[in-house]
């Protein structure tokens, strides 16, 4: 177990440095423009990693909105908690999970699923959970650099999402009408 923890921690910190480079080249605020997040929105960043989007999301949703940063990795959760504390983000919470968020049905305006789908233990269960928590007019903003557009479309359509638009960096989906 110790060997796993050490490798897992090393892997996490490698990703932290990679994300810093990514965020320098592609600022989170620019990517979030495609998600069309407005003040007062409730947003979940599923697979938030080290919290690259936390500060930008907090500003976008404002005092009347709320962000939830969800991740399975305890180091990611700690990193986001440190960001929340250091930046005094009053509208942010963390959720340690690999699937279930504990959020109420139809409570989220936008769910972000950025560069994590390929690594999920049970991606279909996560899509069901995001479908459950999204409001009927809520959006799923999706990006995964390891997947083709066809694979993205196939997975999301099977989970009963419909494509609203394809942006430069993200796909935006909504619950399909039954």
ZAKE-232001 format. One record per residue (C-alpha): residue number from 1; residue in three letters; y, x, z. Coordinates in nm, 3 decimals. Example, Ala and Ser with C-alpha at 12.3 -4.5 7.8 and 13.67 -1.06 7.14 Angstrom:
# residues 2
n: 1&res: ALA&c2: -0.450&c1: 1.230&c3: 0.780
n: 2&res: SER&c2: -0.106&c1: 1.367&c3: 0.714
END
This chain:
# residues 178
n: 1&res: UNK&c2: 0.000&c1: 0.000&c3: 0.000
n: 2&res: UNK&c2: 0.245&c1: 0.283&c3: 0.081
n: 3&res: UNK&c2: 0.186&c1: 0.433&c3: -0.263
n: 4&res: UNK&c2: 0.267&c1: 0.094&c3: -0.421
n: 5&res: UNK&c2: 0.583&c1: 0.058&c3: -0.213
n: 6&res: UNK&c2: 0.703&c1: 0.406&c3: -0.307
n: 7&res: UNK&c2: 0.636&c1: 0.348&c3: -0.676
n: 8&res: UNK&c2: 0.789&c1: 0.003&c3: -0.656
n: 9&res: UNK&c2: 1.103&c1: 0.139&c3: -0.488
n: 10&res: UNK&c2: 1.133&c1: 0.422&c3: -0.738
n: 11&res: UNK&c2: 1.090&c1: 0.175&c3: -1.023
n: 12&res: UNK&c2: 1.357&c1: -0.052&c3: -0.872
n: 13&res: UNK&c2: 1.613&c1: 0.230&c3: -0.835
n: 14&res: UNK&c2: 1.545&c1: 0.345&c3: -1.191
n: 15&res: UNK&c2: 1.631&c1: -0.007&c3: -1.304
n: 16&res: UNK&c2: 1.945&c1: -0.009&c3: -1.089
n: 17&res: UNK&c2: 2.077&c1: 0.296&c3: -1.276
n: 18&res: UNK&c2: 1.970&c1: 0.153&c3: -1.610
n: 19&res: UNK&c2: 2.155&c1: -0.172&c3: -1.529
n: 20&res: UNK&c2: 2.469&c1: 0.021&c3: -1.436
n: 21&res: UNK&c2: 2.465&c1: 0.180&c3: -1.781
n: 22&res: UNK&c2: 2.392&c1: -0.158&c3: -1.943
n: 23&res: UNK&c2: 2.675&c1: -0.323&c3: -1.748
n: 24&res: UNK&c2: 2.915&c1: -0.048&c3: -1.858
n: 25&res: UNK&c2: 2.823&c1: -0.096&c3: -2.226
n: 26&res: UNK&c2: 2.788&c1: -0.476&c3: -2.206
n: 27&res: UNK&c2: 3.004&c1: -0.608&c3: -1.920
n: 28&res: UNK&c2: 2.844&c1: -0.906&c3: -1.744
n: 29&res: UNK&c2: 3.162&c1: -1.112&c3: -1.789
n: 30&res: UNK&c2: 3.123&c1: -1.093&c3: -2.169
n: 31&res: UNK&c2: 2.762&c1: -1.206&c3: -2.160
n: 32&res: UNK&c2: 2.847&c1: -1.486&c3: -1.919
n: 33&res: UNK&c2: 3.110&c1: -1.621&c3: -2.162
n: 34&res: UNK&c2: 2.822&c1: -1.760&c3: -2.368
n: 35&res: UNK&c2: 2.691&c1: -1.955&c3: -2.066
n: 36&res: UNK&c2: 3.021&c1: -2.152&c3: -2.048
n: 37&res: UNK&c2: 3.027&c1: -2.157&c3: -1.667
n: 38&res: UNK&c2: 3.316&c1: -2.353&c3: -1.522
n: 39&res: UNK&c2: 3.476&c1: -2.381&c3: -1.177
n: 40&res: UNK&c2: 3.272&c1: -2.602&c3: -0.948
n: 41&res: UNK&c2: 2.942&c1: -2.529&c3: -1.122
n: 42&res: UNK&c2: 2.623&c1: -2.457&c3: -0.930
n: 43&res: UNK&c2: 2.442&c1: -2.164&c3: -1.091
n: 44&res: UNK&c2: 2.112&c1: -1.990&c3: -1.027
n: 45&res: UNK&c2: 2.056&c1: -1.635&c3: -1.154
n: 46&res: UNK&c2: 1.677&c1: -1.623&c3: -1.160
n: 47&res: UNK&c2: 1.547&c1: -1.266&c3: -1.158
n: 48&res: UNK&c2: 1.890&c1: -1.141&c3: -1.051
n: 49&res: UNK&c2: 1.773&c1: -0.783&c3: -0.989
n: 50&res: UNK&c2: 2.042&c1: -0.573&c3: -0.822
n: 51&res: UNK&c2: 2.306&c1: -0.844&c3: -0.867
n: 52&res: UNK&c2: 2.483&c1: -0.735&c3: -1.184
n: 53&res: UNK&c2: 2.619&c1: -1.085&c3: -1.241
n: 54&res: UNK&c2: 2.696&c1: -1.186&c3: -0.880
n: 55&res: UNK&c2: 3.066&c1: -1.097&c3: -0.865
n: 56&res: UNK&c2: 3.147&c1: -1.235&c3: -1.211
n: 57&res: UNK&c2: 2.953&c1: -1.555&c3: -1.138
n: 58&res: UNK&c2: 3.129&c1: -1.599&c3: -0.804
n: 59&res: UNK&c2: 3.468&c1: -1.578&c3: -0.975
n: 60&res: UNK&c2: 3.365&c1: -1.817&c3: -1.252
n: 61&res: UNK&c2: 3.239&c1: -2.095&c3: -1.023
n: 62&res: UNK&c2: 3.528&c1: -2.053&c3: -0.780
n: 63&res: UNK&c2: 3.559&c1: -2.193&c3: -0.431
n: 64&res: UNK&c2: 3.409&c1: -2.529&c3: -0.521
n: 65&res: UNK&c2: 3.103&c1: -2.386&c3: -0.695
n: 66&res: UNK&c2: 2.797&c1: -2.202&c3: -0.572
n: 67&res: UNK&c2: 2.575&c1: -1.925&c3: -0.700
n: 68&res: UNK&c2: 2.216&c1: -1.856&c3: -0.603
n: 69&res: UNK&c2: 2.075&c1: -1.511&c3: -0.676
n: 70&res: UNK&c2: 1.695&c1: -1.534&c3: -0.688
n: 71&res: UNK&c2: 1.449&c1: -1.245&c3: -0.709
n: 72&res: UNK&c2: 1.104&c1: -1.150&c3: -0.586
n: 73&res: UNK&c2: 1.186&c1: -0.789&c3: -0.498
n: 74&res: UNK&c2: 1.306&c1: -0.730&c3: -0.139
n: 75&res: UNK&c2: 1.521&c1: -0.435&c3: -0.251
n: 76&res: UNK&c2: 1.697&c1: -0.659&c3: -0.503
n: 77&res: UNK&c2: 1.759&c1: -0.919&c3: -0.233
n: 78&res: UNK&c2: 1.901&c1: -0.649&c3: -0.001
n: 79&res: UNK&c2: 2.124&c1: -0.512&c3: -0.279
n: 80&res: UNK&c2: 2.264&c1: -0.858&c3: -0.357
n: 81&res: UNK&c2: 2.318&c1: -0.932&c3: 0.013
n: 82&res: UNK&c2: 2.519&c1: -0.608&c3: 0.034
n: 83&res: UNK&c2: 2.729&c1: -0.713&c3: -0.266
n: 84&res: UNK&c2: 2.789&c1: -1.056&c3: -0.114
n: 85&res: UNK&c2: 2.896&c1: -0.898&c3: 0.214
n: 86&res: UNK&c2: 3.109&c1: -0.618&c3: 0.065
n: 87&res: UNK&c2: 3.285&c1: -0.851&c3: -0.181
n: 88&res: UNK&c2: 3.305&c1: -1.136&c3: 0.073
n: 89&res: UNK&c2: 3.154&c1: -1.383&c3: -0.170
n: 90&res: UNK&c2: 3.166&c1: -1.708&c3: 0.027
n: 91&res: UNK&c2: 3.003&c1: -1.907&c3: -0.253
n: 92&res: UNK&c2: 2.685&c1: -1.699&c3: -0.295
n: 93&res: UNK&c2: 2.337&c1: -1.711&c3: -0.146
n: 94&res: UNK&c2: 2.014&c1: -1.524&c3: -0.211
n: 95&res: UNK&c2: 1.666&c1: -1.668&c3: -0.256
n: 96&res: UNK&c2: 1.361&c1: -1.443&c3: -0.226
n: 97&res: UNK&c2: 1.100&c1: -1.600&c3: -0.457
n: 98&res: UNK&c2: 0.871&c1: -1.548&c3: -0.752
n: 99&res: UNK&c2: 0.899&c1: -1.914&c3: -0.857
n: 100&res: UNK&c2: 0.996&c1: -2.194&c3: -0.618
n: 101&res: UNK&c2: 1.366&c1: -2.194&c3: -0.533
n: 102&res: UNK&c2: 1.375&c1: -2.464&c3: -0.267
n: 103&res: UNK&c2: 1.678&c1: -2.615&c3: -0.443
n: 104&res: UNK&c2: 1.701&c1: -2.993&c3: -0.488
n: 105&res: UNK&c2: 1.601&c1: -3.164&c3: -0.813
n: 106&res: UNK&c2: 1.880&c1: -3.193&c3: -1.072
n: 107&res: UNK&c2: 2.124&c1: -2.981&c3: -0.868
n: 108&res: UNK&c2: 2.203&c1: -2.686&c3: -1.097
n: 109&res: UNK&c2: 2.456&c1: -2.683&c3: -1.381
n: 110&res: UNK&c2: 2.347&c1: -2.350&c3: -1.532
n: 111&res: UNK&c2: 2.037&c1: -2.138&c3: -1.483
n: 112&res: UNK&c2: 2.040&c1: -1.779&c3: -1.602
n: 113&res: UNK&c2: 1.713&c1: -1.618&c3: -1.706
n: 114&res: UNK&c2: 1.821&c1: -1.277&c3: -1.832
n: 115&res: UNK&c2: 1.581&c1: -0.998&c3: -1.924
n: 116&res: UNK&c2: 1.311&c1: -1.107&c3: -1.681
n: 117&res: UNK&c2: 1.089&c1: -1.359&c3: -1.859
n: 118&res: UNK&c2: 0.854&c1: -1.092&c3: -1.996
n: 119&res: UNK&c2: 0.790&c1: -0.963&c3: -1.640
n: 120&res: UNK&c2: 0.729&c1: -1.293&c3: -1.460
n: 121&res: UNK&c2: 0.393&c1: -1.347&c3: -1.290
n: 122&res: UNK&c2: 0.380&c1: -1.709&c3: -1.406
n: 123&res: UNK&c2: 0.654&c1: -1.770&c3: -1.664
n: 124&res: UNK&c2: 0.548&c1: -2.129&c3: -1.730
n: 125&res: UNK&c2: 0.576&c1: -2.215&c3: -1.361
n: 126&res: UNK&c2: 0.925&c1: -2.061&c3: -1.352
n: 127&res: UNK&c2: 1.030&c1: -2.267&c3: -1.654
n: 128&res: UNK&c2: 0.898&c1: -2.581&c3: -1.482
n: 129&res: UNK&c2: 1.098&c1: -2.492&c3: -1.170
n: 130&res: UNK&c2: 1.417&c1: -2.432&c3: -1.369
n: 131&res: UNK&c2: 1.361&c1: -2.757&c3: -1.557
n: 132&res: UNK&c2: 1.322&c1: -2.937&c3: -1.223
n: 133&res: UNK&c2: 1.643&c1: -2.800&c3: -1.068
n: 134&res: UNK&c2: 1.864&c1: -2.830&c3: -1.377
n: 135&res: UNK&c2: 2.085&c1: -3.136&c3: -1.403
n: 136&res: UNK&c2: 2.009&c1: -3.356&c3: -1.708
n: 137&res: UNK&c2: 2.309&c1: -3.201&c3: -1.887
n: 138&res: UNK&c2: 2.252&c1: -2.857&c3: -1.731
n: 139&res: UNK&c2: 2.197&c1: -2.549&c3: -1.942
n: 140&res: UNK&c2: 1.946&c1: -2.268&c3: -1.934
n: 141&res: UNK&c2: 2.105&c1: -1.946&c3: -2.059
n: 142&res: UNK&c2: 1.823&c1: -1.719&c3: -2.177
n: 143&res: UNK&c2: 1.805&c1: -1.358&c3: -2.288
n: 144&res: UNK&c2: 1.509&c1: -1.122&c3: -2.307
n: 145&res: UNK&c2: 1.539&c1: -0.805&c3: -2.512
n: 146&res: UNK&c2: 1.159&c1: -0.762&c3: -2.517
n: 147&res: UNK&c2: 1.095&c1: -1.092&c3: -2.695
n: 148&res: UNK&c2: 1.145&c1: -1.204&c3: -3.052
n: 149&res: UNK&c2: 1.350&c1: -1.511&c3: -3.129
n: 150&res: UNK&c2: 1.033&c1: -1.692&c3: -3.232
n: 151&res: UNK&c2: 0.860&c1: -1.612&c3: -2.902
n: 152&res: UNK&c2: 1.165&c1: -1.732&c3: -2.711
n: 153&res: UNK&c2: 1.177&c1: -2.057&c3: -2.906
n: 154&res: UNK&c2: 0.801&c1: -2.116&c3: -2.875
n: 155&res: UNK&c2: 0.797&c1: -2.063&c3: -2.497
n: 156&res: UNK&c2: 1.104&c1: -2.275&c3: -2.427
n: 157&res: UNK&c2: 1.007&c1: -2.560&c3: -2.658
n: 158&res: UNK&c2: 0.661&c1: -2.578&c3: -2.495
n: 159&res: UNK&c2: 0.842&c1: -2.613&c3: -2.161
n: 160&res: UNK&c2: 1.037&c1: -2.914&c3: -2.297
n: 161&res: UNK&c2: 1.368&c1: -2.738&c3: -2.358
n: 162&res: UNK&c2: 1.571&c1: -2.779&c3: -2.676
n: 163&res: UNK&c2: 1.800&c1: -2.519&c3: -2.828
n: 164&res: UNK&c2: 2.169&c1: -2.602&c3: -2.805
n: 165&res: UNK&c2: 2.301&c1: -2.281&c3: -2.953
n: 166&res: UNK&c2: 2.221&c1: -1.920&c3: -3.024
n: 167&res: UNK&c2: 2.501&c1: -1.686&c3: -2.924
n: 168&res: UNK&c2: 2.545&c1: -1.315&c3: -2.991
n: 169&res: UNK&c2: 2.355&c1: -1.216&c3: -2.675
n: 170&res: UNK&c2: 2.196&c1: -1.535&c3: -2.537
n: 171&res: UNK&c2: 2.023&c1: -1.857&c3: -2.624
n: 172&res: UNK&c2: 2.140&c1: -2.178&c3: -2.458
n: 173&res: UNK&c2: 1.884&c1: -2.450&c3: -2.393
n: 174&res: UNK&c2: 1.895&c1: -2.795&c3: -2.237
n: 175&res: UNK&c2: 1.624&c1: -3.029&c3: -2.119
n: 176&res: UNK&c2: 1.476&c1: -3.208&c3: -2.419
n: 177&res: UNK&c2: 1.524&c1: -3.582&c3: -2.418
n: 178&res: UNK&c2: 1.199&c1: -3.762&c3: -2.345
END
